[in-house]
């Protein structure tokens, strides 16, 4: 369970990123967005989960398991972006990012960090205002909301819980 301060920090981080990079919601091209942030995506069969590597001062690589399911791939990539911004400090905390060694892949097995990155994923893919607008437009129908945001029904259900909405 996240503390209120963690929730507020994640929501502020997401808001800053969306405004700074003029990100359009719903996010339709996650690979292009990763490039916009200065990153590159690679696929590796020897990783069960995505991992991160700092390449230069302003660039990174996200390595993910190959997956033909584009929705799952999108969610995995955004979760890795959550780790990048929240845990490694990329473009959020320069001293933390500067302390990250180059060319080392990181995996995050800490439950609290996973929970933070997972919440980041839901906030980033479905910001509060846009989610509430879609929730009202589609009368709370989970399938329609999931199709609109191009995410899984499970992620939409969790976002409704985040926002205390009844579906």
C-alpha positions in Angstrom: 0.0 0.0 0.0 1.3 3.4 -0.9 1.5 6.3 1.5 -0.4 9.5 0.7 2.9 11.3 0.2 4.0 8.6 -2.4 0.7 9.0 -4.3 1.0 12.8 -4.3 4.6 12.6 -5.5 3.8 10.1 -8.3 0.8 12.2 -9.5 2.9 15.4 -9.5 5.6 13.6 -11.4 3.1 12.3 -14.0 1.6 15.8 -14.4 5.0 17.4 -14.9 6.0 14.9 -17.5 2.7 15.2 -19.4 3.0 19.0 -19.5 6.7 19.2 -20.2 6.5 16.7 -23.1 3.1 17.7 -24.3 1.9 14.1 -24.1 -1.4 13.4 -25.8 -3.8 11.1 -23.9 -4.5 8.3 -24.8 -1.0 7.3 -25.6 -1.0 5.5 -28.9 2.7 5.1 -29.7 4.7 4.0 -26.7 7.9 3.4 -28.6 7.9 6.9 -29.9 7.3 8.3 -26.4 10.3 6.3 -25.1 12.4 7.9 -27.8 11.0 11.3 -26.9 12.4 10.9 -23.4 15.8 9.9 -24.8 15.4 6.2 -24.6 15.6 3.1 -26.7 13.7 -0.1 -26.4 15.3 -3.5 -27.0 13.8 -7.0 -26.7 15.7 -9.8 -25.0 14.5 -13.3 -24.4 16.7 -13.8 -21.4 14.9 -11.3 -19.2 11.6 -12.2 -17.5 10.8 -8.5 -16.9 12.0 -5.3 -18.4 15.3 -3.8 -17.1 16.9 -0.4 -17.4 20.3 0.8 -18.3 21.7 4.3 -18.3 23.6 5.0 -21.5 24.7 8.6 -21.3 23.7 11.6 -19.1 20.4 11.9 -21.0 19.7 8.5 -22.5 18.7 5.0 -21.4 17.7 1.6 -22.7 14.7 -0.4 -21.6 15.1 -4.1 -22.2 11.8 -6.1 -22.2 10.8 -9.6 -23.0 9.5 -9.9 -26.6 5.7 -9.9 -26.5 3.2 -9.8 -29.4 0.5 -8.5 -27.0 0.8 -4.7 -27.7 -1.3 -3.8 -24.6 0.9 -5.8 -22.3 4.0 -4.4 -24.0 2.8 -0.8 -23.5 2.0 -1.4 -19.8 5.4 -3.1 -19.3 7.2 -0.2 -21.0 5.4 2.5 -19.0 6.1 0.6 -15.7 9.8 0.7 -16.6 9.5 4.4 -17.3 8.0 4.6 -13.8 11.2 3.0 -12.4 13.3 5.2 -14.5 11.7 8.5 -13.2 10.8 7.4 -9.7 13.7 5.1 -8.6 16.6 6.2 -10.8 15.8 9.9 -10.8 15.9 10.4 -14.6 15.1 14.1 -15.3 13.6 14.3 -11.8 16.5 14.1 -9.4 19.9 14.9 -11.0 22.0 13.8 -8.1 20.3 10.3 -8.0 20.6 10.0 -11.8 24.2 11.1 -11.8 25.0 8.4 -9.3 23.7 5.7 -11.6 26.6 3.9 -13.3 26.6 3.6 -17.1 25.8 0.4 -19.0 24.5 -1.6 -16.0 21.1 -3.1 -16.2 18.8 -2.7 -13.2 15.9 -4.8 -12.1 13.7 -3.8 -9.3 12.5 -6.5 -7.0 11.4 -4.3 -4.1 7.7 -4.5 -3.5 7.3 -0.8 -2.6 9.2 0.3 -5.8 7.0 -2.1 -7.8 3.9 -0.7 -6.3 5.0 2.9 -7.0 5.9 2.0 -10.6 2.6 0.2 -11.0 0.7 3.2 -9.7 2.8 5.5 -12.0 1.7 3.3 -14.9 -2.0 3.8 -14.2 -1.6 7.5 -13.6 0.5 8.0 -16.7 -1.7 6.0 -19.1 -4.9 7.2 -17.6 -4.5 10.6 -15.8 -7.2 11.5 -13.4 -9.1 14.1 -15.4 -8.9 12.1 -18.6 -9.9 8.9 -16.9 -12.9 10.6 -15.2 -14.0 12.1 -18.5 -13.7 8.7 -20.2 -15.5 7.0 -17.3 -18.4 9.4 -17.7 -18.4 9.2 -21.5 -18.5 5.4 -21.4 -20.9 5.2 -18.4 -18.4 3.1 -16.4 -18.2 0.3 -19.0 -14.8 -1.2 -18.3 -14.4 -2.7 -21.8 -15.0 0.6 -23.6 -12.7 2.5 -21.2 -10.0 -0.1 -21.8 -10.4 0.2 -25.6 -10.2 3.9 -25.4 -7.0 4.0 -23.4 -5.6 0.8 -25.1 -4.9 -0.9 -21.8 -6.1 -4.0 -20.2 -9.4 -4.3 -18.3 -7.5 -5.2 -15.2 -5.6 -1.8 -15.3 -8.8 0.1 -15.8 -10.4 -1.7 -12.8 -7.5 -0.8 -10.6 -7.6 2.8 -11.8 -11.3 3.0 -10.9 -10.3 1.7 -7.4 -7.5 4.4 -7.2 -10.1 7.1 -7.8 -12.9 5.5 -5.8 -15.3 5.2 -8.8 -18.0 2.7 -8.9 -18.3 0.6 -12.1 
